[in-house]
Amino acid sequence: MKKFFSLIFLVNLVMLLGCSEVDPGEPVLQPSFMSPYVLFPNDPAISDSVAAYLTSGAVLSLHPGVSYTLSFDKDSSLDEAPVLQLFRVGGALDDQRYSIRHVRSLDAVEKDGRYYYDFVCEENDRARWVTTLALNGDFYTGNVKNVRLDAEGPYSKNFSINLIVVGKVVFPDSSMTVQAFADSMLKSFRKFFKGIGIDTLYVRYAHEHPDLGKKYPADEPWLAGRSSDDLFVSELGGWPEKELKKSLDLVLVHRIEADHVLGYSYLYSGNFGGGEGSTVVIGTREKTPYGESEVTVGEILETAVHESGHFLGLRHTTSTRSDMSETMDYSVLEDGFTDTPFCRDLLLSGLLKKNSVGHSDFAVPAYRLDLAAAADFSVTDCPDHRNLMFPSVTGEEFEGFSEQQLEHVRKNLTVFPH
């Protein structure tokens, strides 16, 4: 259950000179290509891959009206600081090329052995910017380490939830109604997202959507990824009612068409406004190689909270092989928080490779894998196995989020427009 969308291709970029803002100082150096590595706001996980491409084409995930500080360690072998050049990624020109526009060039402020670059994203919507580092008329040749993108925004630390029921949904307890499930979900979110206001939980039905209702029959089970090509059912995001337009859209379906996957979201999406990346999808059944199996209501609720954690910027406490495969980044082993120790034995056990589920397309889905069948390793030995962002179902009750995780969500909510 997880993640975000990024262009995972090495692509040629075309500079639109007519839209460039050429700043004095270093000449504008167009990115060599757009890397698959994305730097997310406030992400404490250190990515060596992002650092390696910051000079020639790392991607920044940005939101409108937010103040950002990009920083990295100074290379002690060089006296001069590079100029950070930022480019906005525009529309596709063809299958391999995308337009870019030079936005600005920034001088560094040096402090405590690090370079800092401050800027504000003056966009109307979320955007992708690409970086280059320039020094003396050429690409920076210094060593770049420990890159961070700190962010502070003007948006609320509260949010509402819109539970969208798609098709025929029958809970493991057949006597449970949708409203009773919704009431339990609201309690779970308020229990685990401490210090964060969950204002309201709305319930809406896909077959009653004013524009799309005919596409979603109420009496047929919806199989996400099979009943339609869009696994995320993203067209239901941004429900067309004024009070719901900026809610977290949680789509409830019969099941998801991927083995042992109970939910999907996008890492660091923060898209409360509809469209791609705006929905979190939860199933009431689990698909297996042999059919499907029932899960408890408690597991469905935990999955909903876990997936929403990804949506709001929480990684798995310990990265899985599939996490690394989807992001194409094998340098991120854990979430970066000091109060969520990652499981070294899980990384070394071989289970990640054995249980990896490959996915393509632009989405980077997250999921939790059932590793209980492993004979030579128990996930309950992991120090992080009681955290809600642990990547595996353990059969034990989750303790919730750590304080650093909660503070991270609070800060990200001020960055994500809603």
C-alpha positions in Angstrom: 0.0 0.0 0.0 1.8 3.2 -0.9 3.3 6.0 -2.9 3.4 8.6 -5.6 3.6 9.1 -9.3 6.8 10.1 -11.1 8.0 9.9 -14.6 10.2 6.8 -14.5 11.9 7.4 -17.8 15.1 9.1 -18.7 13.7 11.7 -21.1 15.1 14.4 -23.2 13.9 17.9 -22.2 13.4 20.8 -24.5 14.0 24.4 -23.2 11.4 26.9 -24.2 13.6 29.9 -24.4 10.7 32.3 -24.8 9.4 31.5 -21.3 12.8 31.6 -19.5 13.7 34.0 -16.8 17.4 34.4 -17.2 19.0 35.6 -14.0 22.4 37.3 -13.8 25.4 35.3 -12.8 25.8 31.7 -14.0 24.6 30.8 -17.5 21.4 28.7 -17.5 22.4 25.0 -17.8 19.5 22.9 -19.1 19.0 19.5 -17.3 20.7 16.6 -19.1 17.5 14.6 -18.5 14.8 14.2 -15.9 15.8 11.5 -13.4 13.3 9.1 -11.9 14.3 10.2 -8.4 11.9 12.6 -6.6 12.7 14.8 -3.6 9.6 15.1 -1.5 8.9 18.0 1.0 10.1 17.4 4.6 11.1 13.8 3.7 13.7 12.6 6.3 14.7 9.6 4.3 18.1 10.3 2.7 18.3 9.3 -0.9 21.8 8.9 -2.4 20.1 8.6 -5.8 18.5 12.1 -5.5 21.9 13.5 -4.4 23.7 11.9 -7.4 21.3 13.6 -9.9 20.8 17.0 -8.1 23.4 18.5 -10.4 21.9 17.4 -13.7 18.2 16.6 -13.2 16.6 15.6 -9.9 12.8 16.2 -9.6 11.2 18.3 -6.8 7.6 17.7 -5.8 6.1 21.1 -5.0 2.8 22.7 -4.0 1.6 26.2 -4.5 2.2 29.0 -2.0 4.7 27.0 0.0 8.1 28.1 1.2 10.9 25.7 0.5 14.5 25.3 1.6 16.7 22.9 -0.4 20.0 22.1 1.4 22.9 19.7 1.2 26.4 19.2 2.7 29.2 21.5 1.6 32.1 19.8 -0.3 35.1 20.8 1.8 37.4 20.4 -1.2 35.8 23.3 -3.0 35.6 26.9 -1.8 32.8 28.2 -4.0 29.1 27.2 -3.7 27.1 26.2 -6.8 24.1 28.1 -8.1 20.9 26.2 -7.9 18.9 26.4 -11.1 15.2 25.5 -11.1 13.1 24.5 -14.1 9.4 23.8 -14.3 8.3 20.6 -16.2 5.5 21.4 -18.7 3.5 19.3 -21.1 4.7 16.4 -23.2 6.0 17.4 -26.7 6.0 13.8 -27.8 6.6 10.3 -26.3 10.2 11.1 -25.2 10.4 14.9 -24.7 8.8 17.3 -22.2 9.0 21.1 -22.3 10.7 22.9 -19.4 10.9 26.5 -18.3 13.7 28.1 -16.4 12.1 29.5 -13.3 15.0 31.0 -11.4 18.6 30.7 -10.3 19.5 30.9 -6.6 22.7 31.6 -4.7 23.5 29.5 -1.7 23.7 30.6 2.0 26.3 28.6 3.8 25.7 27.6 7.4 27.2 24.9 9.6 28.8 23.1 6.7 25.7 23.1 4.5 24.4 25.0 1.6 20.9 26.4 1.8 18.6 27.7 -1.0 15.3 29.4 -0.2 12.4 29.8 -2.6 8.6 30.0 -2.9 6.6 27.9 -5.3 4.4 30.4 -7.1 2.3 27.9 -9.0 -1.4 27.6 -9.3 -1.3 23.8 -8.7 1.1 21.1 -7.6 4.1 21.0 -9.9 7.3 19.2 -10.8 10.5 21.2 -11.0 13.8 19.9 -12.1 17.2 21.0 -10.7 20.7 21.7 -12.0 23.7 23.0 -10.1 26.1 25.4 -11.9 29.5 26.7 -11.1 31.9 28.7 -13.3 29.8 28.2 -16.4 29.6 24.4 -16.1 27.8 21.7 -14.1 28.9 21.5 -10.5 31.5 18.8 -10.0 31.5 18.8 -6.2 30.2 15.9 -4.0 26.5 16.3 -3.0 25.3 14.5 0.1 22.4 14.5 2.5 19.9 16.4 0.4 16.8 17.8 2.1 13.8 19.8 0.9 12.2 21.4 4.0 8.8 23.0 3.5 6.3 25.2 5.3 2.9 26.1 4.0 -0.3 28.0 4.9 -2.8 25.2 4.9 -4.8 23.7 7.7 -3.6 20.8 9.9 -7.2 19.5 9.9 -8.9 17.5 7.1 -12.1 15.6 6.3 -12.6 12.2 4.8 -15.0 11.3 2.0 -15.7 7.5 2.1 -16.8 6.6 -1.4 -18.5 3.1 -1.6 -18.1 1.6 -5.1 -20.5 -1.2 -6.2 -21.7 -4.0 -3.9 -19.8 -4.1 -0.6 -20.3 -6.8 2.0 -18.3 -6.6 5.1 -16.8 -9.7 6.8 -19.5 -9.2 9.5 -22.5 -9.3 7.1 -24.6 -7.5 9.7 -22.4 -4.4 9.6 -23.8 -1.5 7.7 -21.8 1.1 5.7 -22.7 3.8 8.3 -21.5 1.6 11.2 -18.3 1.0 9.3 -17.9 4.7 8.6 -18.4 5.4 12.3 -15.6 2.9 13.2 -13.4 4.4 10.5 -13.8 7.9 12.0 -12.9 6.6 15.4 -9.8 4.8 14.0 -8.5 7.9 12.3 -9.0 10.1 15.3 -7.4 7.5 17.5 -4.2 7.1 15.4 -3.8 10.6 13.9 -3.2 12.3 17.3 -2.9 16.0 17.3 -4.5 16.2 13.9 -8.1 17.3 13.5 -10.3 14.9 11.5 -13.3 17.2 11.0 -15.9 15.1 9.3 -16.3 11.7 7.6 -18.8 11.9 4.7 -20.3 8.8 3.0 -21.0 8.8 -0.7 -21.9 6.1 -3.2 -20.4 5.9 -6.6 -23.7 4.9 -8.3 -25.1 8.2 -7.0 -22.4 10.3 -8.5 -24.1 13.1 -10.5 -22.0 12.7 -13.6 -20.4 9.2 -13.4 -23.1 7.2 -11.5 -24.1 5.0 -14.5 -20.6 3.6 -14.7 -20.8 2.1 -11.2 -23.7 -0.3 -10.8 -24.7 -0.7 -7.1 -25.4 -4.4 -7.3 -22.0 -5.6 -8.7 -18.8 -6.1 -6.7 -16.1 -3.7 -7.9 -12.7 -5.2 -8.5 -10.2 -2.4 -8.6 -7.8 -3.0 -11.5 -10.2 -5.3 -13.3 -13.6 -3.7 -13.4 -11.9 -0.7 -15.0 -8.3 0.0 -16.2 -7.9 2.6 -13.4 -7.0 0.7 -10.3 -7.3 3.9 -8.2 -10.8 4.8 -9.6 -9.3 8.3 -9.6 -12.2 9.9 -11.5 -14.2 9.7 -8.3 -11.7 11.9 -6.5 -12.7 15.5 -6.0 -16.4 14.7 -5.4 -18.5 17.5 -6.9 -19.9 19.0 -3.7 -18.5 22.1 -2.3 -17.8 20.8 1.2 -16.3 17.6 -0.1 -14.0 18.9 -2.8 -11.0 19.2 -0.5 -11.6 16.0 1.5 -9.4 12.9 1.5 -11.2 10.6 -0.9 -11.1 7.0 0.4 -12.6 4.6 -2.1 -14.0 1.3 -0.7 -14.3 -1.6 -3.2 -14.9 -5.3 -3.0 -11.2 -6.1 -3.6 -8.1 -5.1 -5.4 -6.8 -7.2 -8.3 -3.3 -7.9 -6.9 -2.3 -10.8 -4.7 -2.2 -10.0 -0.9 -2.9 -6.3 -1.5 -5.6 -4.7 0.7 -5.0 -1.1 -0.2 -3.2 1.4 -2.5 -2.3 5.0 -2.3 0.4 7.4 -3.6 3.4 8.3 -1.5 3.4 12.1 -0.6 0.5 12.7 -2.9 -1.3 15.2 -0.7 -3.7 15.7 -3.6 -7.0 16.6 -2.0 -8.4 18.2 -5.1 -9.3 15.3 -7.5 -7.5 13.7 -10.4 -4.4 11.5 -10.5 -3.2 10.6 -7.0 -6.3 11.9 -5.3 -7.7 8.6 -4.1 -6.8 6.0 -1.5 -8.3 2.6 -2.4 -9.3 0.0 0.2 -10.7 -3.5 -0.4 -12.9 -5.6 1.9 -11.4 -8.9 0.6 -7.9 -10.1 -0.2 -7.1 -11.6 -3.5 -4.9 -14.7 -3.3 -3.4 -17.0 -6.0 -6.2 -19.4 -5.1 -9.2 -17.0 -5.1 -9.9 -14.6 -2.3 -10.0 -14.6 1.5 -11.8 -12.6 4.1 -10.2 -10.2 6.4 -11.4 -8.6 9.6 -13.0 -5.2 9.8 -10.1 -4.3 12.1 -7.6 -5.1 9.3 -9.6 -3.0 6.8 -9.6 0.0 9.1 -5.8 -0.4 9.8 -5.2 -0.6 6.1 -7.2 2.6 5.6 -5.1 4.4 8.2 -1.8 2.9 6.8 -2.6 4.0 3.3 -3.6 7.5 4.3 -0.3 7.7 6.1 1.4 7.1 2.7 -0.8 9.7 1.1 0.3 12.2 3.8 4.0 11.4 3.4 4.8 8.4 5.5 7.1 5.7 4.1 7.2 2.1 5.3 9.4 2.0 8.4 11.5 -0.6 6.6 11.7 -0.5 2.8 10.6 -3.5 0.8 12.2 -4.7 -2.4 9.0 -3.7 -4.2 9.3 -0.2 -2.7 12.8 0.1 -4.1 11.7 -1.4 -7.4 8.8 1.0 -7.9 10.8 4.1 -7.0 13.9 2.7 -8.8 15.8 3.9 -5.7 17.7 1.2 -3.9 19.5 3.7 -1.6 16.4 4.3 0.7 16.3 1.5 3.2 14.0 3.1 5.8 11.9 6.1 6.6 14.5 8.3 8.2 12.8 8.8 11.6 15.0 8.0 14.6 12.0 6.8 16.7 11.0 4.1 14.1 14.0 1.7 14.0 14.1 -0.3 10.8 14.4 -4.1 10.6 17.8 -5.1 9.4 16.9 -8.8 9.6 13.9 -8.2 7.3 16.2 -6.6 4.8 18.6 -9.5 5.0 16.1 -12.3 5.1 15.5 -12.6 1.4 11.7 -12.3 2.0 11.6 -8.9 0.2 12.9 -10.4 -3.0 10.7 -13.5 -2.7 7.5 -11.5 -2.0 8.1 -8.5 -4.3 5.3 -7.6 -6.5 6.3 -5.7 -9.6 4.2 -2.8 -10.9 4.6 -0.6 -13.9 2.9 2.6 -15.0 3.5 6.0 -13.4 2.0 5.2 -10.1 4.1 3.7 -7.3 1.7 1.7 -5.3 2.3 0.6 -1.7 1.1 -2.5 -0.2 1.6 -4.7 2.8 2.8 -8.2 2.2 1.8 -11.2 4.3 5.1 -12.8 5.3 3.7 -15.1 7.9 4.4 -18.2 5.8 8.2 -17.7 6.1 9.7 -20.6 8.1 13.2 -19.0 8.8 12.2 -15.6 10.0 9.4 -14.0 12.1 8.4 -10.5 11.3 7.4 -10.1 15.0 11.2 -10.0 15.7 11.5 -6.7 14.0 11.7 -3.7 16.4 9.3 -1.7 14.2 6.6 -4.4 13.7 4.1 -2.7 15.9 4.2 0.6 14.0 1.3 1.2 11.6 3.7 1.9 8.8 5.4 -1.5 9.0 5.2 -3.1 5.6 3.8 -6.4 6.7 0.7 -7.7 8.3 1.9 -9.3 11.6 -1.2 -10.6 13.3 -0.5 -8.4 16.3 -2.2 -5.2 17.3 -0.5 -2.1 16.0 0.5 0.6 18.5 0.1 3.4 16.0 2.4 6.1 14.7 5.5 7.5 16.4 5.6 11.1 17.6 8.1 12.0 14.7 5.7 10.4 12.2 2.8 12.4 13.6 4.8 15.6 13.5 5.8 14.9 10.0 2.1 14.5 9.0 1.2 17.7 10.8 3.8 19.6 8.9 2.9 18.1 5.5 -0.7 19.0 6.0 0.4 22.7 6.0 2.1 22.0 2.6 -0.7 20.1 0.9 -3.5 22.4 -0.4 -6.9 21.5 1.1 
